[in-house]
Amino acid sequence: MNVNINQHNVDQVSLDFLTTGSSECMLMSKETPLDNSKDYVFCITELQIPTNGLPLFLPGLENTILFNIKKRLIGAGLDDLALDTEEDNQFFTKGRTLNNDNNHFYSVASFLSEMNAWVNTFSKRRIDNGMLGVDYGGVNINPDLNPGAPIELLKLGIDPTGKLKFKGTSYFWDRFMIVPTPYAIKLFHLENIVNNGVISVTFLNGNVTLSGVVDGNNQIIAGNNPGTVTVSGNLSIFTNLDHRHEILVESHLNIPSQIEIRDGVELNDRNVARVPFLNSSRVSLSMYDDVFDGKFKIETEAYLGRHSFIKKTDRFKEWISLNTSYELRYFRFLLYCSYRVFDNASSTFKIKKIEVPIDTTDFWQMTVRFVSIV
């Protein structure tokens, strides 16, 4: 909709809201702010909210396991309890430990840093404790590794396109497997490297394969890996990792009927503003003597602290018709955030809407502009 405000007899009214401790703002005016004889359109010209209550994953979501590192115990089945090691070999949506409900992540960088700390902690603990071949299925695991051996096990990284990478030495792939949950497979796009429900590397018939962890009897076989192997997902983690979807502003003003189709269900849509969370990133490649040296830097946008989702300087605005301005004294707006939530039953992501949590000591600001139609 094009709105021309540079004309005679155009009435313009702006309402500024500053609301503390609640996601709902309202105004009951003694006088009618708008001219009863005119028709109006309106838009939100400014929206600034605190994001400290909006982490990457849905607030209140149960701490969900994503990865587990298990022993590659030769001769055992993949469901054998003997494959399990310590609990802190697991990684959850809230970090490295199960009882960590108050831990939240607000950027992809902070989440990846926690994942990297999980991998490094696992590797250091295993190297410090030593690894005897008999603990992993017998004589096929050579050599025995004494405590503090000068080796590496597993490293975590991403490539310039944002694909998650696991870089494991033969010491790791011969002794361990990474077990991702269905949620983690979707979240990090690991479908191309998961076989039999695990990420494993095997040197079989002269080739490195990701699908040879078990034999015809579904028993784990020796890895026999000759060296370091890196495996990676097939798409960027930035497409799925941030579960925040949109900031929504709903209103009870008299506006034309709108319909929203969400997860195949028809709903009444009272939104007057929708602002998506943009997972934008920028990659800088390093060159030396006109040749790429393999180094790169990834910069991502983070929603930290107070963020302006709509600015007065934005070039485009979403204008909405007001059905009537007659005796309009009551103005009410509600602030929501929609999240993508993984549904285990269907292995798909669905949309869930929540009120934006506003602390009792915090506030959000919004400006609504009404312009009459000539």
C-alpha positions in Angstrom: 0.0 0.0 0.0 1.3 3.5 -1.0 0.5 6.2 1.5 0.9 9.9 0.5 1.3 12.1 3.5 2.3 15.3 1.7 -1.1 16.5 0.9 -3.5 19.1 2.4 -6.1 17.9 4.9 -4.1 14.8 5.8 -4.4 14.0 9.4 -1.4 12.4 11.1 -1.4 11.0 14.6 1.4 9.1 16.3 1.0 7.2 19.6 4.1 6.4 21.6 3.9 3.4 23.9 6.5 2.6 26.6 5.5 -0.5 28.6 7.2 -1.9 31.6 7.0 -5.5 32.9 4.4 -6.8 30.4 4.1 -7.8 26.8 0.7 -6.0 26.5 0.3 -2.3 26.1 -3.0 -0.4 26.0 -4.5 3.1 26.0 -8.0 4.2 27.0 -8.1 7.8 25.8 -10.5 10.4 27.2 -10.7 12.0 23.8 -10.7 10.4 20.4 -7.2 10.8 19.0 -8.5 10.3 15.5 -10.9 12.4 13.4 -14.3 10.6 13.5 -15.1 11.8 9.9 -11.9 10.4 8.3 -10.7 7.0 7.2 -7.2 5.9 8.3 -4.4 3.6 7.6 -1.7 2.9 10.2 1.6 1.2 10.7 4.2 0.6 13.4 7.1 3.0 12.8 9.3 2.0 15.7 9.6 -1.2 17.7 12.4 -1.8 20.3 12.3 -4.7 22.6 14.7 -6.5 25.1 15.8 -9.9 23.8 17.3 -11.3 27.0 14.1 -13.5 27.4 14.4 -14.8 23.9 17.3 -17.4 23.6 18.0 -19.5 20.5 15.7 -22.3 21.7 12.2 -22.0 23.0 12.1 -20.7 26.6 10.9 -23.5 28.9 11.8 -26.2 26.4 13.0 -29.3 28.2 16.8 -29.8 28.1 17.1 -32.1 25.1 20.0 -34.4 24.2 21.6 -33.8 20.8 24.8 -35.9 20.8 26.4 -38.7 22.7 29.9 -40.2 22.2 29.9 -43.9 22.8 32.5 -46.6 22.7 33.1 -48.5 19.5 33.1 -51.9 21.3 34.0 -54.6 18.8 31.6 -57.5 18.8 28.8 -55.6 20.6 25.5 -54.5 19.1 24.7 -50.8 18.6 22.1 -51.0 21.4 24.5 -52.6 23.9 24.6 -50.7 27.2 28.3 -51.4 27.4 28.8 -48.8 24.7 27.8 -46.0 27.1 30.5 -44.1 28.9 30.2 -41.2 31.3 27.1 -39.0 31.2 29.1 -35.9 30.4 29.9 -37.4 27.0 26.5 -36.1 26.1 25.6 -32.7 24.7 22.2 -31.0 25.2 20.4 -28.0 23.9 21.5 -26.2 27.1 25.1 -27.3 27.0 27.3 -30.0 28.4 25.4 -31.1 31.5 21.9 -32.5 32.0 21.0 -30.4 35.1 21.6 -27.1 33.4 18.1 -25.7 33.0 19.1 -22.0 33.5 21.7 -22.0 30.8 20.6 -20.3 27.6 22.3 -19.3 24.4 21.6 -16.1 22.5 23.8 -16.5 19.5 25.1 -19.2 17.2 28.7 -18.3 18.2 28.1 -19.0 21.9 26.3 -22.3 21.2 29.2 -23.5 19.0 31.7 -22.4 21.6 29.9 -24.6 24.1 30.0 -27.5 21.7 33.7 -27.0 21.1 34.3 -27.0 24.9 32.3 -30.3 25.1 34.5 -31.9 22.4 37.7 -30.6 24.0 36.7 -31.8 27.5 36.0 -35.3 26.2 39.3 -35.5 24.4 41.3 -34.2 27.3 39.7 -36.5 29.8 40.2 -39.6 27.6 43.8 -38.7 26.9 44.6 -38.0 30.6 43.0 -41.4 31.6 44.6 -43.4 28.9 42.9 -46.0 26.6 43.7 -49.7 26.7 42.8 -51.7 23.6 41.0 -54.4 25.7 38.5 -51.8 26.9 37.3 -51.4 23.2 37.0 -55.0 22.1 40.4 -56.6 22.3 43.5 -57.0 20.4 42.2 -55.3 17.2 42.6 -51.9 18.9 46.3 -51.0 18.8 48.3 -49.5 20.3 47.4 -49.2 24.0 47.5 -45.5 24.9 49.1 -44.6 28.2 47.7 -41.7 30.3 48.8 -38.3 28.9 49.9 -39.7 25.5 50.9 -37.0 23.0 47.9 -37.5 20.6 44.7 -35.8 19.5 41.3 -37.3 19.4 38.4 -35.1 18.1 38.0 -31.6 17.0 34.9 -29.6 16.0 34.7 -26.9 13.4 32.7 -25.4 10.6 33.7 -24.7 7.0 33.3 -21.4 5.1 29.7 -22.3 4.1 28.7 -23.0 7.8 28.7 -26.8 7.6 29.4 -28.6 10.9 32.7 -30.7 10.8 33.9 -33.5 13.1 37.7 -34.0 12.6 38.7 -37.3 14.2 42.1 -39.1 14.3 42.4 -42.8 13.9 42.7 -43.0 17.7 39.2 -41.6 17.9 37.3 -43.3 15.1 38.8 -46.7 16.1 37.5 -46.4 19.6 34.4 -44.2 19.5 31.3 -43.3 17.6 29.1 -40.1 17.7 25.4 -40.8 18.2 23.2 -37.9 17.1 19.5 -37.8 18.0 16.9 -37.4 15.2 16.6 -33.8 16.4 20.4 -33.2 16.0 20.4 -34.8 12.5 17.8 -32.3 11.4 19.3 -29.4 13.3 22.8 -29.8 11.8 21.9 -31.4 8.5 23.8 -34.6 9.2 21.7 -37.0 7.0 24.6 -37.7 4.6 27.0 -38.9 7.3 24.7 -40.9 9.7 24.4 -44.6 9.1 22.8 -47.1 11.4 22.0 -44.2 13.7 25.7 -43.3 14.3 28.5 -41.3 12.8 31.5 -43.6 12.4 34.5 -44.1 10.1 35.7 -47.5 9.0 38.6 -48.5 6.7 37.1 -51.4 4.8 38.3 -53.2 1.6 40.9 -50.5 1.0 38.4 -47.6 1.3 37.2 -45.2 4.0 33.5 -45.7 4.6 30.8 -44.2 6.8 28.5 -47.2 6.6 30.7 -50.1 7.8 30.4 -50.0 11.5 28.6 -53.3 11.8 28.8 -56.6 10.0 26.0 -58.9 8.6 25.2 -59.9 12.2 24.8 -56.3 13.3 27.9 -56.5 15.4 30.4 -53.7 15.6 33.6 -54.4 13.7 37.1 -52.9 14.0 37.7 -49.5 12.5 41.3 -50.1 11.3 41.5 -46.4 10.2 44.9 -45.4 8.9 44.7 -41.7 9.7 42.6 -38.6 10.3 39.2 -38.3 8.7 36.9 -35.3 8.7 33.2 -35.7 8.2 30.7 -32.8 7.7 27.0 -32.0 7.3 25.5 -31.2 3.9 24.0 -27.7 4.7 24.9 -24.7 6.7 24.0 -24.8 10.4 22.8 -21.2 10.2 19.6 -22.3 8.4 18.2 -24.2 11.5 20.2 -23.6 14.6 18.5 -20.3 15.6 14.9 -21.4 16.4 13.6 -17.8 16.8 11.3 -17.1 13.8 9.5 -13.8 14.0 8.5 -10.9 16.3 4.8 -10.3 16.1 2.6 -7.5 17.2 -1.1 -8.2 17.5 -3.9 -5.6 17.9 -7.6 -5.6 18.7 -8.2 -2.6 16.5 -11.0 -2.9 13.9 -9.0 -4.1 10.9 -9.9 -6.2 7.8 -10.1 -9.9 8.4 -6.8 -11.8 7.9 -6.2 -15.5 7.8 -3.0 -17.3 8.8 -2.3 -21.0 7.8 0.1 -22.4 10.5 1.1 -26.1 10.3 -2.0 -26.8 8.1 -4.4 -25.1 10.5 -6.4 -22.0 9.6 -6.2 -19.3 12.2 -7.5 -15.8 12.6 -4.6 -13.4 12.1 -4.6 -10.2 14.1 -1.0 -9.3 13.4 -0.2 -5.7 12.4 3.6 -6.2 12.3 5.8 -9.2 11.6 9.6 -8.9 11.8 11.7 -12.0 11.0 14.9 -13.0 12.8 17.5 -12.8 10.1 20.3 -15.4 10.3 22.6 -13.3 8.1 26.3 -14.1 8.0 29.4 -12.8 6.2 32.4 -14.8 5.3 35.9 -13.3 4.7 38.5 -15.4 3.0 42.2 -14.9 3.6 44.7 -14.7 0.8 48.5 -14.7 0.8 50.5 -13.9 -2.4 47.2 -14.0 -4.4 46.5 -17.5 -3.2 43.9 -18.6 -0.7 45.7 -19.7 2.5 42.8 -21.7 3.9 42.0 -19.2 6.7 38.6 -17.5 6.9 36.4 -15.5 9.2 32.6 -15.8 9.7 30.6 -12.9 11.1 27.0 -13.5 12.2 24.3 -11.1 13.4 23.4 -11.5 17.1 20.3 -10.4 18.8 21.7 -9.3 22.2 20.2 -6.9 24.7 17.8 -4.3 23.5 17.2 -4.5 19.7 15.3 -2.3 17.3 13.3 -4.6 15.1 11.5 -1.6 13.4 13.2 1.7 13.0 11.8 5.1 12.0 14.5 5.3 9.3 13.3 2.0 7.6 12.4 2.7 4.1 9.4 0.4 3.8 6.5 0.1 6.2 3.5 -2.2 6.4 0.4 -0.1 6.2 -2.9 -1.5 7.4 -6.4 -0.2 6.8 -8.6 0.8 9.8 -12.2 -0.2 9.2 -13.5 2.8 11.2 -12.1 5.5 13.3 -15.5 6.5 14.9 -15.2 7.0 18.6 -12.0 5.0 18.7 -10.6 5.4 22.2 -9.3 2.0 23.1 -6.0 0.9 21.7 -4.5 -2.5 22.7 -1.4 -4.3 21.4 0.3 -7.6 22.3 3.9 -8.6 21.7 4.7 -12.1 20.7 7.6 -14.2 19.4 7.2 -17.3 17.3 9.6 -20.2 17.5 10.4 -23.3 15.5 10.0 -26.4 17.6 11.0 -29.9 16.6 8.3 -32.5 16.7 9.8 -35.9 17.3 6.7 -37.8 16.2 6.8 -36.3 12.7 10.5 -35.4 12.6 9.5 -31.9 11.4 9.7 -28.4 12.8 6.5 -26.6 13.8 5.7 -23.1 14.8 4.8 -22.1 18.4 3.9 -18.6 19.5 4.7 -17.2 22.9 4.4 -13.8 24.7 7.7 -12.0 24.7 9.0 -12.3 28.3 9.5 -8.7 29.7 11.1 -8.5 33.1 9.4 -6.4 35.8 12.3 -4.0 35.6 12.5 -3.9 31.8 10.5 -2.2 29.1 9.7 -2.1 25.4 8.9 0.8 23.1 6.6 1.1 20.1 5.3 4.0 18.0 2.1 3.6 16.0 1.4 6.1 13.2 -2.1 6.8 11.8 -2.5 8.7 8.5 -5.9 9.7 7.1 -6.9 8.8 3.5 -7.7 11.7 1.3 
